[in-house]
Amino acid sequence: MIYLKWLRLFFNPVEFDLTTAAIPYLLVASAATSAYSSIQTGKAQQSAANEQARQAEAEGRTQQIERKRALIETMAMQNVGAAAQGRTISSISALQSEDVRRAGYDETLIQGGAAAKAQQYETAGKAAYTSGLLNAGSSLLSGATSMSKLKAPTTSSNWSSTADTYLRTGY
């Protein structure tokens, strides 16, 4: 019986508008949820960009290995060709030195390209995370602005007199 009296006291639509009372809490919850979501989105985008950066670096290492393998195959074919013609290895050493120099240059380009691509992904990830933080701040400010536009409840409602009556008399 007392429980029903408290329910009637707190949720009587004539004396107290629950919807109006809940609006500030809903605004705070909405702003907080939106801010959290923005931060998590930024983190997820940064994580994805970091993974792309790791993949770009791995791809660069793979290309370097392929270039070294191609150099070894070329030098082996040159050695076989020289031996078949009866020439010594020293007769083709200038050619092989040039091939080694070119391969080194190619590897430097491959490594630089992969590092630049990885850096772009990492920078994009940092920008995404920063954007998430800024969006979170914007959501919180928007929620605060919405809260400031709400009208303060008046104290002359039936709520206070009903509560006082119940507390004094128990009815």
MDAnalysis code that builds the backbone (N, CA, C; Angstrom):
import MDAnalysis as mda
import numpy as np

u = mda.Universe.empty(513, n_residues=171, atom_resindex=np.repeat(np.arange(171), 3), trajectory=True)
u.add_TopologyAttr("name", ["N", "CA", "C"] * 171)
u.add_TopologyAttr("resid", np.arange(1, 172))
u.add_TopologyAttr("resname", ["MET", "ILE", "TYR", "LEU", "LYS", "TRP", "LEU", "ARG", "LEU", "PHE", "PHE", "ASN", "PRO", "VAL", "GLU", "PHE", "ASP", "LEU", "THR", "THR", "ALA", "ALA", "ILE", "PRO", "TYR", "LEU", "LEU", "VAL", "ALA", "SER", "ALA", "ALA", "THR", "SER", "ALA", "TYR", "SER", "SER", "ILE", "GLN", "THR", "GLY", "LYS", "ALA", "GLN", "GLN", "SER", "ALA", "ALA", "ASN", "GLU", "GLN", "ALA", "ARG", "GLN", "ALA", "GLU", "ALA", "GLU", "GLY", "ARG", "THR", "GLN", "GLN", "ILE", "GLU", "ARG", "LYS", "ARG", "ALA", "LEU", "ILE", "GLU", "THR", "MET", "ALA", "MET", "GLN", "ASN", "VAL", "GLY", "ALA", "ALA", "ALA", "GLN", "GLY", "ARG", "THR", "ILE", "SER", "SER", "ILE", "SER", "ALA", "LEU", "GLN", "SER", "GLU", "ASP", "VAL", "ARG", "ARG", "ALA", "GLY", "TYR", "ASP", "GLU", "THR", "LEU", "ILE", "GLN", "GLY", "GLY", "ALA", "ALA", "ALA", "LYS", "ALA", "GLN", "GLN", "TYR", "GLU", "THR", "ALA", "GLY", "LYS", "ALA", "ALA", "TYR", "THR", "SER", "GLY", "LEU", "LEU", "ASN", "ALA", "GLY", "SER", "SER", "LEU", "LEU", "SER", "GLY", "ALA", "THR", "SER", "MET", "SER", "LYS", "LEU", "LYS", "ALA", "PRO", "THR", "THR", "SER", "SER", "ASN", "TRP", "SER", "SER", "THR", "ALA", "ASP", "THR", "TYR", "LEU", "ARG", "THR", "GLY", "TYR"])
u.atoms.positions = np.array([
    [0.829, -1.195, 0.000],
    [0.000, 0.000, 0.000],
    [0.870, 1.253, 0.000],
    [1.911, 1.250, 0.828],
    [2.800, 2.408, 0.869],
    [3.501, 2.563, -0.482],
    [3.854, 1.417, -1.079],
    [4.516, 1.440, -2.373],
    [3.642, 2.142, -3.408],
    [2.349, 1.837, -3.410],
    [1.445, 2.473, -4.366],
    [1.334, 3.971, -4.107],
    [1.381, 4.367, -2.831],
    [1.321, 5.800, -2.518],
    [2.551, 6.508, -3.074],
    [3.726, 5.885, -2.934],
    [4.954, 6.502, -3.469],
    [4.909, 6.567, -4.993],
    [4.398, 5.514, -5.612],
    [4.271, 5.547, -7.068],
    [3.341, 6.667, -7.505],
    [2.214, 6.787, -6.806],
    [1.265, 7.833, -7.140],
    [1.896, 9.196, -6.908],
    [2.676, 9.329, -5.855],
    [3.321, 10.594, -5.524],
    [4.314, 10.997, -6.603],
    [5.131, 10.046, -7.042],
    [6.192, 10.378, -7.985],
    [5.746, 10.377, -9.444],
    [4.732, 9.597, -9.784],
    [4.389, 9.444, -11.189],
    [2.970, 9.869, -11.529],
    [2.368, 10.668, -10.722],
    [1.042, 11.186, -11.020],
    [1.188, 12.229, -12.121],
    [0.653, 11.969, -13.316],
    [0.856, 12.904, -14.426],
    [0.241, 14.279, -14.194],
    [-0.733, 14.368, -13.329],
    [-1.314, 15.673, -13.055],
    [-0.368, 16.508, -12.203],
    [0.307, 15.866, -11.282],
    [1.147, 16.597, -10.354],
    [2.594, 16.731, -10.832],
    [3.033, 15.807, -11.671],
    [4.442, 15.825, -12.056],
    [4.576, 15.264, -13.463],
    [5.200, 15.996, -14.342],
    [5.389, 15.559, -15.728],
    [6.745, 14.872, -15.844],
    [6.727, 13.535, -15.876],
    [7.953, 12.750, -15.923],
    [8.734, 13.011, -17.209],
    [8.027, 13.212, -18.294],
    [8.693, 13.458, -19.568],
    [9.534, 14.726, -19.499],
    [8.983, 15.756, -18.948],
    [9.712, 17.020, -18.824],
    [10.903, 16.861, -17.887],
    [10.727, 16.124, -16.830],
    [11.816, 15.931, -15.878],
    [12.937, 15.088, -16.470],
    [12.611, 14.206, -17.389],
    [13.615, 13.313, -17.959],
    [14.434, 13.961, -19.068],
    [13.950, 15.043, -19.628],
    [14.636, 15.666, -20.768],
    [16.086, 16.018, -20.452],
    [16.393, 16.668, -19.338],
    [17.813, 16.972, -19.088],
    [18.688, 15.723, -19.017],
    [18.164, 14.676, -18.398],
    [18.936, 13.438, -18.297],
    [19.129, 12.792, -19.673],
    [18.093, 12.866, -20.486],
    [18.201, 12.329, -21.839],
    [19.199, 13.123, -22.670],
    [19.215, 14.436, -22.507],
    [20.186, 15.262, -23.229],
    [21.615, 14.927, -22.813],
    [21.823, 14.763, -21.518],
    [23.160, 14.408, -21.021],
    [23.567, 13.030, -21.542],
    [22.647, 12.073, -21.456],
    [22.946, 10.721, -21.926],
    [23.230, 10.712, -23.425],
    [22.456, 11.464, -24.176],
    [22.654, 11.539, -25.622],
    [24.005, 12.153, -25.961],
    [24.350, 13.234, -25.300],
    [25.640, 13.891, -25.561],
    [26.798, 12.985, -25.177],
    [26.678, 12.323, -24.035],
    [27.750, 11.425, -23.586],
    [27.897, 10.231, -24.522],
    [26.789, 9.663, -24.958],
    [26.833, 8.526, -25.881],
    [27.434, 8.939, -27.211],
    [27.033, 10.087, -27.699],
    [27.571, 10.584, -28.964],
    [29.068, 10.856, -28.850],
    [29.503, 11.428, -27.744],
    [30.928, 11.709, -27.536],
    [31.719, 10.403, -27.477],
    [31.215, 9.445, -26.722],
    [31.894, 8.148, -26.615],
    [31.988, 7.472, -27.982],
    [30.898, 7.523, -28.719],
    [30.862, 6.920, -30.050],
    [31.872, 7.585, -30.977],
    [31.984, 8.895, -30.915],
    [32.944, 9.612, -31.748],
    [34.376, 9.212, -31.420],
    [34.675, 9.094, -30.154],
    [36.029, 8.692, -29.739],
    [36.325, 7.272, -30.204],
    [35.375, 6.364, -30.018],
    [35.593, 4.979, -30.429],
    [35.737, 4.855, -31.941],
    [34.980, 5.649, -32.685],
    [35.106, 5.650, -34.144],
    [36.490, 6.126, -34.555],
    [36.971, 7.188, -33.924],
    [38.312, 7.689, -34.213],
    [39.380, 6.652, -33.902],
    [39.228, 5.953, -32.771],
    [40.191, 4.906, -32.412],
    [40.172, 3.771, -33.432],
    [38.983, 3.378, -33.853],
    [38.869, 2.285, -34.825],
    [39.491, 2.677, -36.158],
    [39.252, 3.915, -36.589],
    [39.843, 4.379, -37.840],
    [41.362, 4.456, -37.730],
    [41.856, 4.885, -36.583],
    [43.307, 4.943, -36.386],
    [43.896, 3.539, -36.405],
    [43.236, 2.602, -35.766],
    [43.714, 1.223, -35.757],
    [43.747, 0.645, -37.169],
    [42.714, 0.914, -37.948],
    [42.674, 0.427, -39.334],
    [43.797, 1.057, -40.160],
    [44.037, 2.339, -39.964],
    [45.106, 3.016, -40.701],
    [46.474, 2.474, -40.303],
    [46.661, 2.192, -39.021],
    [47.930, 1.614, -38.567],
    [48.146, 0.224, -39.173],
    [47.083, -0.534, -39.303],
    [47.188, -1.853, -39.931],
    [47.563, -1.706, -41.409],
    [46.968, -0.730, -42.082],
    [47.323, -0.476, -43.479],
    [48.792, -0.063, -43.591],
    [49.282, 0.693, -42.617],
    [50.686, 1.105, -42.623],
    [51.596, -0.119, -42.480],
    [51.239, -1.032, -41.582],
    [52.031, -2.261, -41.419],
    [52.017, -3.089, -42.706],
    [50.869, -3.140, -43.363],
    [50.772, -3.887, -44.614],
    [51.625, -3.236, -45.706],
    [51.657, -1.915, -45.758],
    [52.474, -1.207, -46.747],
    [53.958, -1.491, -46.514],
    [54.378, -1.501, -45.254],
    [55.775, -1.813, -44.944],
    [56.108, -3.256, -45.325],
    [55.193, -4.173, -45.037],
    [55.417, -5.579, -45.385],
    [55.481, -5.752, -46.902],
    [54.636, -5.047, -47.610],
    [54.642, -5.103, -49.077],
    [55.974, -4.578, -49.620],
    [56.488, -3.523, -49.016],
    [57.786, -2.982, -49.422],
    [58.901, -3.993, -49.196],
    [58.876, -4.677, -48.047],
    [59.897, -5.713, -47.786],
    [59.788, -6.848, -48.791],
    [58.563, -7.231, -49.139],
    [58.357, -8.292, -50.134],
    [58.923, -7.875, -51.491],
    [58.677, -6.623, -51.873],
    [59.212, -6.138, -53.152],
    [60.745, -6.109, -53.142],
    [61.322, -5.747, -51.998],
    [62.784, -5.754, -51.900],
    [63.336, -7.171, -52.063],
    [62.698, -8.127, -51.445],
    [63.132, -9.520, -51.554],
    [63.027, -9.988, -53.002],
    [61.925, -9.623, -53.667],
    [61.756, -9.998, -55.072],
    [62.845, -9.374, -55.940],
    [63.217, -8.134, -55.649],
    [64.270, -7.461, -56.425],
    [65.613, -8.150, -56.209],
    [65.906, -8.530, -54.971],
    [67.158, -9.253, -54.699],
    [67.175, -10.601, -55.410],
    [66.039, -11.282, -55.399],
    [65.937, -12.576, -56.070],
    [66.171, -12.405, -57.576],
    [65.598, -11.372, -58.158],
    [65.796, -11.104, -59.587],
    [67.264, -10.806, -59.878],
    [67.940, -10.073, -59.002],
    [69.359, -9.772, -59.177],
    [70.188, -11.055, -59.149],
    [69.888, -11.914, -58.192],
    [70.632, -13.179, -58.080],
    [70.428, -14.031, -59.337],
    [69.182, -14.090, -59.827],
    [68.907, -14.862, -61.045],
    [69.645, -14.282, -62.243],
    [69.658, -12.960, -62.360],
    [70.357, -12.303, -63.469],
    [71.849, -12.591, -63.411],
    [72.427, -12.466, -62.238],
    [73.867, -12.718, -62.097],
    [74.192, -14.189, -62.371],
    [73.331, -15.095, -61.956],
    [73.549, -16.522, -62.210],
    [73.512, -16.802, -63.713],
    [72.545, -16.184, -64.409],
    [72.460, -16.381, -65.858],
    [73.688, -15.798, -66.553],
    [74.167, -14.662, -66.071],
    [75.377, -14.069, -66.651],
    [76.577, -14.990, -66.443],
    [76.686, -15.581, -65.263],
    [77.788, -16.504, -64.972],
    [77.716, -17.739, -65.874],
    [76.515, -18.268, -66.035],
    [76.333, -19.448, -66.890],
    [76.679, -19.109, -68.334],
    [76.212, -17.945, -68.786],
    [76.503, -17.511, -70.160],
    [77.991, -17.311, -70.377],
    [78.651, -16.703, -69.414],
    [80.099, -16.474, -69.532],
    [80.849, -17.803, -69.539],
    [80.456, -18.735, -68.693],
    [81.116, -20.039, -68.636],
    [80.889, -20.814, -69.931],
    [79.690, -20.701, -70.513],
    [79.384, -21.404, -71.759],
    [80.231, -20.864, -72.915],
    [80.576, -19.583, -72.836],
    [81.389, -18.972, -73.890],
    [82.881, -19.108, -73.596],
    [83.187, -19.688, -72.457],
    [84.574, -19.891, -72.086],
    [85.227, -18.664, -71.479],
    [84.445, -17.697, -71.079],
    [84.996, -16.501, -70.440],
    [85.081, -16.705, -68.936],
    [85.894, -15.904, -68.302],
    [86.009, -15.975, -66.849],
    [84.992, -15.041, -66.208],
    [84.749, -15.264, -64.941],
    [83.804, -14.432, -64.183],
    [84.313, -12.986, -64.142],
    [85.611, -12.814, -64.076],
    [86.157, -11.457, -64.002],
    [85.841, -10.653, -65.259],
    [85.615, -11.326, -66.386],
    [85.302, -10.593, -67.615],
    [83.914, -9.970, -67.580],
    [83.040, -10.468, -66.731],
    [81.691, -9.890, -66.639],
    [81.477, -9.149, -65.320],
    [82.529, -8.969, -64.535],
    [82.371, -8.332, -63.223],
    [81.908, -6.883, -63.327],
    [82.315, -6.162, -64.355],
    [81.861, -4.773, -64.522],
    [80.354, -4.731, -64.754],
    [79.877, -5.670, -65.573],
    [78.440, -5.758, -65.834],
    [77.674, -6.096, -64.560],
    [78.196, -7.034, -63.808],
    [77.533, -7.428, -62.576],
    [77.590, -6.317, -61.529],
    [78.681, -5.584, -61.489],
    [78.775, -4.445, -60.558],
    [77.693, -3.417, -60.861],
    [77.460, -3.176, -62.146],
    [76.409, -2.238, -62.552],
    [75.033, -2.769, -62.164],
    [74.824, -4.064, -62.329],
    [73.540, -4.665, -61.935],
    [73.315, -4.547, -60.422],
    [74.360, -4.761, -59.651],
    [74.266, -4.648, -58.192],
    [73.954, -3.202, -57.811],
    [74.579, -2.248, -58.468],
    [74.327, -0.834, -58.181],
    [72.875, -0.480, -58.488],
    [72.389, -0.918, -59.629],
    [70.990, -0.635, -60.002],
    [70.009, -1.294, -59.015],
    [70.307, -2.514, -58.650],
    [69.442, -3.214, -57.702],
    [69.419, -2.485, -56.357],
    [70.569, -1.993, -55.913],
    [70.619, -1.219, -54.671],
    [69.786, 0.047, -54.762],
    [69.869, 0.715, -55.908],
    [69.069, 1.925, -56.139],
    [67.583, 1.577, -56.120],
    [67.215, 0.483, -56.799],
    [65.811, 0.056, -56.817],
    [65.300, -0.257, -55.413],
    [66.132, -0.939, -54.637],
    [65.731, -1.282, -53.274],
    [65.529, -0.028, -52.426],
    [66.390, 0.964, -52.631],
    [66.234, 2.225, -51.896],
    [64.921, 2.898, -52.266],
    [64.589, 2.897, -53.566],
    [63.313, 3.479, -54.006],
    [62.127, 2.713, -53.434],
    [62.224, 1.398, -53.449],
    [61.134, 0.566, -52.915],
    [60.948, 0.844, -51.426],
    [62.047, 0.876, -50.691],
    [61.978, 1.112, -49.242],
    [61.417, 2.502, -48.950],
    [61.883, 3.502, -49.698],
    [61.384, 4.866, -49.492],
    [59.906, 4.994, -49.813],
    [59.476, 4.342, -50.894],
    [58.056, 4.378, -51.263],
    [57.180, 3.714, -50.223],
    [57.641, 2.568, -49.725],
    [56.858, 1.859, -48.700],
    [56.796, 2.668, -47.407],
    [57.919, 3.283, -47.036],
    [57.937, 4.089, -45.810],
    [57.026, 5.306, -45.948],
    [57.038, 5.932, -47.130],
    [56.172, 7.098, -47.353],
    [54.701, 6.705, -47.300],
    [54.372, 5.569, -47.902],
    [52.987, 5.095, -47.883],
    [52.548, 4.777, -46.459],
    [53.428, 4.124, -45.704],
    [53.113, 3.801, -44.308],
    [52.923, 5.076, -43.492],
    [53.760, 6.067, -43.736],
    [53.647, 7.342, -43.019],
    [52.320, 8.032, -43.339],
    [51.893, 7.952, -44.588],
    [50.597, 8.538, -44.964],
    [49.461, 7.868, -44.194],
    [49.503, 6.554, -44.112],
    [48.459, 5.845, -43.370],
    [48.486, 6.212, -41.886],
    [49.676, 6.279, -41.308],
    [49.778, 6.630, -39.887],
    [49.276, 8.048, -39.633],
    [49.605, 8.962, -40.531],
    [49.133, 10.338, -40.388],
    [47.613, 10.399, -40.505],
    [47.062, 9.648, -41.455],
    [45.607, 9.598, -41.602],
    [44.960, 9.020, -40.339],
    [45.599, 8.033, -39.738],
    [45.067, 7.450, -38.503],
    [45.069, 8.440, -37.364],
    [46.160, 9.194, -37.238],
    [46.224, 10.217, -36.188],
    [45.170, 11.293, -36.421],
    [44.976, 11.659, -37.685],
    [43.960, 12.668, -38.013],
    [42.558, 12.142, -37.686],
    [42.320, 10.864, -37.953],
    [41.006, 10.273, -37.646],
    [40.752, 10.268, -36.140],
    [41.778, 9.938, -35.366],
    [41.620, 9.935, -33.906],
    [41.369, 11.355, -33.392],
    [42.133, 12.308, -33.904],
    [41.934, 13.706, -33.506],
    [40.538, 14.178, -33.885],
    [40.088, 13.782, -35.068],
    [38.737, 14.130, -35.497],
    [37.691, 13.543, -34.556],
    [37.925, 12.315, -34.115],
    [37.001, 11.696, -33.157],
    [36.934, 12.472, -31.855],
    [38.097, 12.928, -31.382],
    [38.118, 13.727, -30.149],
    [37.395, 15.059, -30.342],
    [37.625, 15.690, -31.480],
    [36.958, 16.970, -31.751],
    [35.453, 16.787, -31.883],
    [35.038, 15.712, -32.540],
    [33.600, 15.429, -32.651],
    [32.995, 15.145, -31.282],
    [33.760, 14.477, -30.422],
    [33.270, 14.219, -29.063],
    [33.081, 15.537, -28.313],
    [34.055, 16.420, -28.421],
    [33.932, 17.734, -27.782],
    [32.746, 18.508, -28.329],
    [32.559, 18.422, -29.632],
    [31.429, 19.104, -30.258],
    [30.103, 18.540, -29.749],
    [30.028, 17.226, -29.598],
    [28.802, 16.606, -29.084],
    [28.505, 17.064, -27.665],
    [29.560, 17.127, -26.852],
    [29.361, 17.577, -25.470],
    [28.939, 19.046, -25.417],
    [29.557, 19.870, -26.256],
    [29.164, 21.281, -26.292],
    [27.741, 21.448, -26.803],
    [27.373, 20.655, -27.783],
    [26.008, 20.708, -28.299],
    [25.005, 20.309, -27.215],
    [25.353, 19.268, -26.466],
    [24.481, 18.858, -25.364],
    [24.371, 19.931, -24.293],
    [25.495, 20.588, -23.997],
    [25.477, 21.660, -23.003],
    [24.636, 22.835, -23.487],
    [24.731, 23.122, -24.773],
    [23.924, 24.203, -25.344],
    [22.447, 23.869, -25.255],
    [22.111, 22.629, -25.569],
    [20.704, 22.210, -25.465],
    [20.211, 22.286, -24.032],
    [21.061, 21.911, -23.096],
    [20.683, 21.986, -21.678],
    [20.449, 23.434, -21.257],
    [21.288, 24.339, -21.758],
    [21.150, 25.733, -21.344],
    [19.874, 26.365, -21.887],
    [19.306, 25.794, -22.940],
    [18.082, 26.336, -23.537],
    [16.814, 25.855, -22.837],
    [16.963, 24.848, -21.959],
    [15.798, 24.349, -21.242],
    [15.339, 25.365, -20.212],
    [14.039, 25.401, -20.000],
    [13.490, 26.280, -18.963],
    [13.597, 25.570, -17.623],
    [13.969, 26.300, -16.615],
    [14.054, 25.730, -15.273],
    [12.647, 25.453, -14.764],
    [12.458, 24.353, -14.050],
    [11.122, 24.045, -13.521],
    [10.714, 25.065, -12.464],
    [9.439, 25.331, -12.414],
    [8.934, 26.270, -11.420],
    [8.712, 25.545, -10.105],
    [8.794, 26.276, -9.027],
    [8.624, 25.669, -7.711],
    [7.190, 25.751, -7.228],
    [6.315, 26.358, -7.998],
    [4.933, 26.520, -7.552],
    [4.034, 25.393, -8.061],
    [4.611, 24.254, -8.374],
    [3.798, 23.161, -8.898],
    [3.129, 22.405, -7.745],
    [2.217, 21.535, -8.120],
    [1.542, 20.686, -7.136],
    [2.502, 19.668, -6.541],
    [3.615, 19.438, -7.203],
    [4.586, 18.433, -6.759],
    [5.021, 18.687, -5.322],
    [5.478, 19.895, -5.041],
    [6.019, 20.162, -3.705],
    [4.924, 20.073, -2.639],
    [3.719, 20.555, -2.918],
    [2.669, 20.496, -1.905],
    [2.220, 19.057, -1.678],
    [2.161, 18.253, -2.722],
    [1.769, 16.853, -2.573],
    [2.830, 16.095, -1.784],
    [4.103, 16.342, -2.084],
    [5.187, 15.673, -1.370],
    [5.181, 16.076, 0.096],
    [5.006, 17.364, 0.364],
    [4.969, 17.822, 1.755],
    [3.801, 17.184, 2.511],
    [2.640, 17.123, 1.874],
    [1.479, 16.525, 2.507],
    [1.730, 15.059, 2.819],
    [2.305, 14.335, 1.903],
    [2.560, 12.913, 2.128],
    [3.566, 12.730, 3.261],
    [4.616, 13.519, 3.246],
    [5.647, 13.349, 4.271],
    [5.117, 13.697, 5.658],
    [4.237, 14.667, 5.751],
    [3.689, 15.056, 7.059],
    [2.640, 14.089, 7.569],
    [1.767, 13.627, 6.684],
    [0.624, 12.843, 7.136],
    [0.741, 11.340, 6.809],
    [1.554, 11.010, 5.831],
    [1.652, 9.612, 5.419],
    [0.570, 9.224, 4.434],
    [-0.249, 10.176, 3.964],
    [-1.303, 9.875, 2.979],
    [-1.115, 10.689, 1.755],
])
